[in-house]
Amino acid sequence: MDTKIRAIIIDDEARARDILKLMLDEFCPEVELIDEANSVATGIESVETHKPDLLFLDIDMVDGYGFEVLNETIHY
């Protein structure tokens, strides 16, 4: 069985997202990129919609901090 790790990239810099996508394609075939977001707000929406297994999360973004995504989407 070939189970993929479903991932989302959340970063406000398009170049950083593009580089990470290239690296994932090249070196991590087991990771399936299911979405990407360019802000805290769109990141929260994406995580709530897609429920990924893995987040690639920028810490300091224009509209806030990546930790805000975690605080809003992780329910203990």
C-alpha positions in Angstrom: 0.0 0.0 0.0 1.4 3.4 -1.1 0.1 5.9 1.5 1.1 9.5 0.8 1.8 12.1 3.5 -0.6 14.9 2.8 1.1 18.3 3.3 0.4 22.0 3.1 2.9 24.8 2.7 2.1 28.1 4.5 4.5 30.9 3.7 3.9 34.5 2.6 6.9 34.4 0.2 6.1 32.8 -3.1 9.8 32.1 -3.8 10.1 30.1 -0.6 7.0 28.1 -1.4 8.3 27.4 -5.0 11.7 26.3 -3.7 10.1 24.0 -1.1 7.8 22.5 -3.8 10.8 21.8 -6.0 12.6 20.1 -3.1 9.6 18.0 -2.2 9.2 16.9 -5.8 12.8 16.0 -6.1 13.5 14.4 -2.7 10.2 13.4 -1.0 8.0 11.4 -3.4 6.0 10.2 -0.4 4.8 13.7 0.3 1.7 14.9 -1.6 1.3 18.7 -1.6 -2.5 19.2 -1.2 -2.5 23.0 -0.9 -0.5 26.1 -0.2 -1.4 29.3 1.5 0.2 32.8 1.6 -1.0 34.1 4.9 -2.1 33.2 8.4 -5.8 33.7 7.5 -5.6 31.5 4.3 -3.4 29.0 6.2 -6.0 28.5 8.9 -8.7 28.0 6.2 -6.6 25.5 4.3 -5.8 23.5 7.4 -9.4 23.4 8.6 -10.5 22.4 5.1 -7.9 19.8 4.2 -6.8 18.3 7.6 -3.2 17.6 6.4 -0.8 15.2 8.0 2.1 17.7 7.7 2.6 21.5 7.7 5.5 23.4 6.3 4.9 26.6 8.3 6.6 30.0 8.1 7.0 31.6 11.5 6.9 35.3 10.7 4.4 36.4 8.0 3.0 39.7 7.0 -0.4 39.2 8.7 0.9 37.4 11.9 2.8 34.5 13.1 2.7 30.8 12.0 2.0 29.8 15.5 -1.4 31.5 15.2 -2.2 28.8 12.6 -1.4 26.1 15.1 -3.3 27.8 17.9 -6.4 28.1 15.8 -6.4 24.7 14.2 -5.0 22.2 16.7 -7.7 21.0 19.1 -6.6 19.0 22.1 
